[in-house]
Amino acid sequence: MKLVASVCAIEACSYETQQQLQQLDSVQLAKTFISGSLTEDQMLFAPIPNFIFTRDIGIVINNHVLLNKPAKKARTREALLAKYIFFNHPLFAEYQDRIIELADTHHHFLLPREGDDRKVTLEGGDVMVVSKDHLLIGVSERTSTEAAYQCHQGPLRQECGQEDHDHPYSEEEGLYAHRYHLHTDTPQRLDPAGDFFQKGHETRRRRRGTADPRGQQEGRQTQDHPVPEKDPGNPEYFDNLEDLLSDISKNDLECTEKVKFIYSGNNEFPFDAREQWTDSCNLLALKEGVVLSYDRNDKTVEAFKENGFAVVHAEDLIREMEEGRVDPGTLEYTLVLMPSAELSRARGGFHCMSMPLHRDEL
């Protein structure tokens, strides 16, 4: 009943509608909350198709769950449903005393419109668990500097090693509130053994002008080291994202070979920016070196081939596995392509459509 009342409040439903919803069984109620329709010919409120992008509504970071705080009103109901699920479903019982919610700034409602940069907004596509002890948080169109600052000062700092003085915490920020910088789902760790990363060329170029927490200093990526031999109040700075990712590969993932980067559109204009728009960098690693991607980004596929990846369409791969000709356990350095005509129109890829709950040790 609390969830029904909460949804009706944010959707400005009538009391009569609220009473109708309270009479539904749990399955029909869930369908109505997501589709917005009570029956085939009775729509109560707008549907929430972005709910397929589960990465954005919350992300498990070791022993904590960080809930999102959406920047766009269209995603408010998603965030509300996710909050009730995380706090009440038995699947998340082990996390329910370690759920992190970001608070609005004090007296936020008094801020003028030009104070938008002080609003607290965050979506999971900007929070990337690079390894067990290394976290990247990016400022984008959907995640504000203030939200990154709260994460930097809050429980996630302890989660990444402040309490035991053992591990680094990283923060990647850039003041680029543009649609093509929707999220930071562009740097992807493909294989910690081979040091493969991918990210968008357009994002790379713009991220050379970045900021410390609260936007105080431009032109740097920051990495906070809460370890005895380094002053946690004096973070390490990197001139660009490649240097930061290289440092993580070598010092956090213990890679010994030179780090390689695979760029959107094979780093060729205008394909780099064009294919970033169609989620060329929004990949999902199924295992080290085996990743899912859309089938429409030809130049990016070309870049993977040049870096030693086999390329196969998902339909063909499934058939070969069913026929026993391919063992999924032995796959390595493989780019698996899937159709994307409709999915890419929603500006989200496979990384967006996943929510890891448990991560194996690398």
Secondary structure, 3 states (H helix, E strand, C coil): CHHHHHHHHHCCCCHHHHHHHHCCCHHHHHHHHHHCEEECCEECCCCCHHHHCHHHCEEEECCEEEECECCCHHHHHHHHHHHHHHHHCHHHHHHCCCEECCCCCCCHHHCCHHHHHHCCCECHHHEEEEECCEEEECCCCCCCHHHHHHHHHCHHHHHHHHCCCCCCEEECCCCCCCHHHCCCCCCEEEECCCCEEEECHHHHHHCCCCECHHHCCECCEEEECCCCCCCCCCCEEECCHHHHHHHHHHHCCCCCCCCEEEEHHHHCCCHHHHHHHCCCCCCEEEECCEEEEECCCHHHHHHHHHCCCEEEEHHHHHHHHHCCCCCHHHCCCEEEEECCCCHHHHCCCCCCCCCCCCCCCC
